[in-house]
């Protein structure tokens, strides 16, 4: 149905729509011109303006307009094939989108077409970088992205969000959202590690610690030993440990924000101690050659890893719930410590999930997360002692980690004895 109201539209709104449509076309067209394409600024500006005008006139004109754009694209590609036997596929698609954005402007949208134009121009301008990134992807990385989408958008929505047993021990939706959270954090940090770790060993230690602190320290120890740069190992271990603390803090913040009051005080104290040593070691060790800057870790998402994490999460959650019913808060605290020897991420998530459902208090969940983090730091010491030959370095790292762990344990004990976090929580 034709829209005759355009005859009575005020001039100012029409002028604004024309300006936005032309601006969108010019933005996209400039990029195409810089890429040495025949269709450039004027054509894209006119097409966007054309789209805006057809939407003002009515739906039939918009349909006729898109048909005209398709005809134009066919003619352009026929000419391109005759000239150099190539297709202008990207420019053709950009031209169609350009017309649609003009239509959106005509019907009154502003944010969507402008944001879309900026994003599309960015994608067009980053052709070299995107091709390089895609060409450098490994099959395992592509598989990880697919699995992440599968577990997040296909499996999760169909799982029941309720306890499936009479004892309220297992909620499938809770378990799966925990798997998604860990997988997503691991995947994002894996990408950051791949992009930035080559710019410095210390950045690699941070991103590696966010993924898997034990695997990162094991690889750093091996490389430091083989490259005779064990002098850097103390600072790197401290940095990786702090990154692991931050990851567990993030998990608590996502699943049980109320538990932050219990975890912040121990983490703050341990981070201050670690940061003092880290700054001292970094100042001394930055003079050493950075010969092993690229830390390599396995892709963080696979079917086997998801199953292992899921099974371990269920074990921790069920055993923690049972032990809590029998021994009270000390049951989940013990579970947190021993679970952290295997996976502090899964143990922290399990404790936070229990707090979210009221099985344990937020304070107990935070303390369990701290103990899990400390256990994860402790389990790295045998790895260092097994790989590194320099006794002085091994003793130095052991003393540093031991003091950090002791400080955390004392803070947790004070919190459990005097209820500091409970006071803060109820305040």
C-alpha positions in Angstrom: 0.0 0.0 0.0 1.4 3.4 -1.0 2.2 5.9 1.7 1.1 9.4 0.7 1.9 10.9 4.1 5.4 11.7 2.8 3.9 14.7 1.0 3.2 16.3 4.4 6.5 15.4 6.2 8.3 18.3 7.9 11.5 19.3 6.2 13.8 18.9 9.3 13.1 15.2 9.9 13.5 14.5 6.2 16.7 16.4 6.0 18.1 14.4 9.0 17.2 11.1 7.4 18.8 12.2 4.1 22.0 13.2 5.9 22.2 10.0 7.9 21.6 7.8 4.8 24.2 9.7 2.7 26.6 9.5 5.6 26.2 5.8 5.8 26.7 5.4 2.1 29.8 7.6 2.2 31.3 5.7 5.1 31.0 2.4 3.3 31.9 3.8 -0.1 35.1 5.4 1.1 36.3 2.0 2.3 35.5 0.5 -1.1 37.3 3.3 -2.8 40.4 2.8 -0.6 40.2 -0.9 -1.6 40.4 0.2 -5.3 36.9 -1.0 -6.2 35.0 0.5 -9.1 31.9 1.1 -7.0 32.8 3.8 -4.5 31.6 6.8 -2.5 29.1 8.2 -5.0 27.4 4.9 -5.8 27.1 3.8 -2.2 25.8 7.2 -1.1 23.2 7.2 -3.8 22.1 3.6 -3.1 21.6 4.4 0.6 19.7 7.6 -0.2 17.6 5.5 -2.7 16.8 3.0 0.0 15.7 5.8 2.3 13.4 7.4 -0.3 11.8 4.1 -1.3 10.9 3.4 2.4 9.3 6.9 2.5 7.2 6.2 -0.6 6.0 2.8 0.7 6.6 -1.0 0.7 6.1 -1.6 -3.1 8.7 1.0 -3.9 11.2 -0.7 -1.5 10.6 -4.1 -3.1 11.1 -2.5 -6.6 14.2 -0.8 -5.3 15.9 -4.0 -4.0 15.1 -5.7 -7.3 16.8 -2.8 -9.1 19.8 -3.2 -6.9 20.0 -6.9 -7.7 19.9 -6.0 -11.4 22.7 -3.5 -10.9 24.8 -6.1 -9.1 24.3 -8.6 -11.9 25.4 -6.1 -14.5 28.5 -5.1 -12.4 29.5 -8.7 -11.9 29.0 -9.5 -15.7 31.4 -6.7 -16.5 33.9 -7.8 -13.9 33.9 -11.3 -15.3 34.4 -10.1 -18.8 37.2 -7.8 -17.7 39.3 -10.0 -15.4 37.2 -13.1 -14.9 36.5 -12.3 -11.2 33.4 -11.7 -9.1 32.7 -8.6 -6.9 31.0 -10.7 -4.2 31.9 -8.6 -1.2 31.1 -5.3 -2.9 27.8 -6.8 -4.1 26.7 -7.9 -0.6 27.8 -4.5 0.8 25.7 -2.8 -1.8 22.6 -4.8 -0.7 23.2 -4.1 2.9 23.8 -0.4 2.1 20.3 -0.2 0.5 18.7 -2.0 3.5 20.4 0.4 5.9 18.9 3.3 3.9 15.5 1.7 4.2 15.9 1.4 8.0 16.8 5.1 8.1 13.7 6.0 6.1 11.4 4.1 8.5 12.9 6.0 11.5 15.7 3.8 12.8 19.0 5.5 13.6 21.1 3.4 15.9 20.7 0.1 14.0 21.7 1.4 10.6 24.5 3.6 11.8 26.0 0.9 14.1 25.6 -1.6 11.3 27.4 0.6 8.8 30.3 1.2 11.2 30.6 -2.6 11.9 30.4 -3.5 8.2 33.0 -0.9 7.3 35.3 -2.2 10.0 34.9 -5.8 8.7 35.7 -4.6 5.1 38.7 -2.6 6.3 40.1 -5.5 8.3 40.2 -7.9 5.3 44.0 -8.6 5.7 43.9 -9.1 9.4 40.8 -11.3 9.3 42.2 -13.4 6.5 45.4 -13.8 8.5 43.5 -14.7 11.6 41.3 -17.2 9.8 44.3 -18.7 8.0 46.1 -19.2 11.3 43.3 -21.0 13.0 43.8 -24.6 13.8 41.2 -27.3 13.4 41.1 -27.8 17.2 40.3 -24.1 17.7 37.5 -24.2 15.1 36.1 -27.3 16.8 36.3 -25.6 20.2 34.2 -22.6 18.9 31.6 -25.0 17.5 31.4 -27.0 20.7 31.1 -23.8 22.7 28.1 -22.8 20.6 26.6 -26.3 20.9 26.8 -26.4 24.7 25.5 -22.9 25.0 22.8 -22.5 22.5 21.6 -26.1 21.7 22.0 -28.2 24.8 21.5 -25.7 27.7 18.0 -24.5 26.7 16.6 -28.1 26.8 17.9 -29.1 30.2 15.5 -29.0 33.2 16.2 -26.2 35.6 15.3 -28.1 38.8 16.7 -30.7 41.1 16.1 -34.2 39.6 16.5 -36.1 42.9 14.6 -36.2 46.2 17.7 -35.0 48.2 18.2 -31.8 46.1 21.7 -32.8 45.1 21.8 -32.3 41.3 20.3 -29.6 39.1 21.2 -30.3 35.4 20.8 -26.7 34.4 23.2 -25.5 37.1 25.8 -28.0 36.2 25.6 -27.1 32.5 25.7 -23.3 33.0 28.8 -23.9 35.1 30.3 -25.9 32.2 29.5 -23.0 29.8 31.0 -20.4 32.1 34.3 -22.3 32.5 34.5 -23.1 28.8 33.7 -19.5 27.8 36.4 -18.1 30.2 38.9 -20.6 29.0 38.1 -20.0 25.3 38.3 -16.2 25.6 41.6 -16.4 27.5 42.9 -18.9 25.0 42.3 -16.4 22.2 43.9 -13.6 24.2 46.9 -15.8 25.0 47.3 -16.6 21.3 47.1 -13.0 20.3 49.1 -11.3 23.0 51.5 -13.9 24.5 54.1 -13.3 21.8 54.4 -9.8 23.1 55.9 -10.9 26.3 56.3 -13.8 28.6 54.6 -12.0 31.4 51.4 -11.4 29.4 51.5 -15.1 28.5 51.7 -16.0 32.2 48.6 -13.9 32.9 46.4 -15.3 30.2 47.7 -18.8 30.8 46.9 -18.5 34.5 43.4 -17.5 33.6 43.0 -20.7 31.6 44.9 -23.3 33.6 47.5 -22.2 36.1 49.0 -25.7 36.6 49.5 -26.3 32.9 51.0 -22.8 32.5 53.5 -23.2 35.3 54.5 -26.7 34.0 55.2 -25.3 30.6 57.0 -22.2 31.9 59.1 -24.3 34.2 60.1 -26.6 31.3 61.0 -23.7 29.0 62.8 -21.7 31.7 64.9 -24.8 32.5 65.7 -25.5 28.8 66.5 -21.9 28.0 68.5 -21.3 31.2 66.1 -18.4 32.3 64.9 -19.8 35.6 65.7 -16.4 37.2 62.3 -15.3 35.7 60.4 -18.2 37.1 59.6 -16.7 40.5 57.9 -13.7 39.1 56.1 -15.7 36.5 54.7 -18.2 39.0 53.5 -15.3 41.2 51.8 -13.7 38.2 50.2 -16.9 37.2 48.9 -17.6 40.7 47.4 -14.1 40.9 45.7 -14.6 37.6 44.2 -17.9 38.9 42.9 -16.0 42.0 41.3 -13.4 39.7 39.6 -16.1 37.6 38.1 -17.7 40.7 37.0 -14.3 42.0 35.2 -13.8 38.6 33.4 -17.1 39.0 32.3 -16.2 42.5 31.1 -12.8 41.2 29.0 -14.4 38.4 27.4 -17.2 40.4 27.3 -15.9 44.0 28.0 -12.1 44.3 27.1 -12.2 48.0 30.2 -14.5 48.6 32.5 -11.7 47.4 32.6 -10.4 51.0 34.2 -13.6 52.2 36.7 -14.0 49.3 37.8 -10.4 48.9 39.7 -10.0 52.2 41.9 -13.2 51.8 42.5 -12.5 48.1 43.4 -8.9 48.9 46.0 -9.9 51.5 47.5 -12.6 49.3 47.6 -10.3 46.3 49.4 -7.6 48.2 52.0 -10.1 49.4 52.4 -11.6 46.0 52.6 -8.1 44.3 55.4 -7.0 46.5 57.5 -10.0 45.6 56.4 -9.8 42.0 57.5 -6.2 41.7 60.9 -7.0 43.3 61.4 -10.0 41.2 60.3 -8.3 38.0 62.7 -5.4 38.6 65.6 -7.8 38.9 64.5 -10.3 36.2 63.6 -7.9 33.4 67.3 -7.7 32.6 67.3 -11.4 31.7 66.6 -12.3 28.0 62.9 -13.1 27.2 63.6 -16.2 25.2 60.4 -18.1 25.8 57.7 -15.6 25.3 55.1 -17.8 23.5 53.3 -20.1 26.0 51.3 -22.8 24.2 48.4 -24.5 25.8 45.9 -27.0 24.3 42.7 -25.6 23.0 40.4 -25.2 26.1 37.3 -26.8 24.8 36.8 -30.5 23.8 34.3 -33.2 24.5 36.6 -35.0 26.9 37.4 -31.8 28.8 33.7 -30.9 29.1 32.8 -34.4 30.3 35.7 -34.4 32.8 34.7 -31.0 34.2 31.0 -31.9 34.3 31.7 -35.1 36.1 34.0 -33.4 38.6 31.6 -30.6 39.1 28.8 -33.0 39.9 31.1 -35.0 42.3 32.1 -31.8 44.1 28.6 -30.4 44.3 27.0 -33.7 45.5 29.8 -34.6 48.0 29.9 -31.0 49.2 26.1 -31.0 49.9 26.3 -34.4 51.7 29.3 -33.4 53.8 27.7 -30.1 54.6 24.6 -31.8 55.9 26.8 -34.1 58.0 29.6 -31.8 59.2 28.2 -28.4 58.6 30.4 -25.7 57.1 33.6 -27.7 57.7 32.4 -30.3 55.2 32.3 -28.0 52.2 35.5 -26.3 53.3 37.3 -29.7 53.2 35.7 -30.4 49.9 36.9 -27.0 48.6 40.5 -27.7 49.6 40.8 -31.2 48.2 38.8 -30.3 45.1 41.1 -27.4 44.5 44.0 -29.9 44.2 42.3 -31.1 41.0 40.4 -28.1 39.6 39.9 -24.9 41.6 37.7 -23.5 38.8 35.1 -26.3 39.1 35.3 -26.4 42.9 34.8 -22.6 43.1 31.9 -22.8 40.8 30.3 -25.7 42.7 30.6 -23.8 46.0 29.1 -20.6 44.4 26.2 -22.6 42.9 25.4 -24.2 46.3 25.4 -20.7 47.9 23.1 -19.5 45.1 20.6 -22.2 46.1 20.9 -21.6 49.8 22.6 -24.9 50.5 25.5 -23.1 52.2 25.9 -19.5 53.2 27.7 -17.0 51.0 30.4 -16.7 53.6 31.1 -20.4 53.6 31.1 -20.5 49.7 33.7 -17.7 49.7 35.9 -19.4 52.2 35.7 -22.7 50.2 36.7 -20.8 47.1 39.7 -19.3 48.9 40.8 -22.7 50.1 40.3 -24.1 46.6 42.5 -21.4 45.2 45.2 -22.0 47.8 45.1 -25.8 47.1 45.6 -25.0 43.4 48.7 -22.9 44.3 50.1 -25.6 46.5 49.8 -28.3 43.9 52.1 -26.3 41.6 55.0 -26.7 43.9 55.7 -30.4 43.2 55.7 -29.6 39.5 58.3 -27.0 40.0 60.5 -29.2 42.2 60.3 -32.0 39.6 61.2 -29.9 36.6 63.5 -27.1 37.8 67.1 -28.1 38.8 68.1 -24.8 40.4 67.7 -25.5 44.2 67.8 -21.8 45.1 65.0 -20.9 42.7 62.9 -23.9 44.0 63.3 -22.9 47.6 62.5 -19.2 46.8 59.3 -20.1 45.0 58.3 -22.5 47.7 58.8 -19.9 50.5 56.8 -17.3 48.5 53.9 -19.6 47.8 53.9 -21.0 51.3 53.7 -17.6 52.9 50.9 -16.6 50.5 49.0 -19.8 51.3 49.6 -19.4 55.1 48.3 -15.8 54.9 45.1 -17.0 53.1 44.5 -19.8 55.6 44.9 -17.4 58.5 42.5 -15.0 57.0 40.0 -17.7 56.3 40.4 -18.9 59.9 39.8 -15.4 61.3 36.8 -15.0 59.1 35.3 -18.4 60.3 36.1 -17.6 63.9 34.8 -14.1 64.1 32.4 -14.0 61.2 33.9 -10.9 59.6 32.3 -11.5 56.2 29.0 -12.4 57.8 29.0 -9.0 59.6 29.8 -7.3 56.3 27.2 -9.3 54.5 24.4 -8.5 57.0 25.4 -4.8 57.3 
